[in-house]
Amino acid sequence: MTLANKEKVIAIISNGIAVYALYQERGNLPENTTMFDFILKAVPDEIKSELTPELIDEVFEYVSFAHSS
């Protein structure tokens, strides 16, 4: 089974959120780095066309809800 580009982007966003939170907790983020900027740097160029701020927000909401229940 091969993942579609949108599925790949969702996986990268989810991972990016987790890594961003970990770096933030440890104080290892470069100054003025937003979560969006952090995730944008993690997405390979060939699938960046699938990345939108709305998708990042949707994945963030889902991950936050899943971890809070």
PyMOL commands that set and color helices and strands:
alter all, ss='L'
color gray80, all
select helices_A, chain A and resi 5-26+35-42+45-50+53-68
alter helices_A, ss='H'
color red, helices_A
deselect
rebuild
show_as cartoon
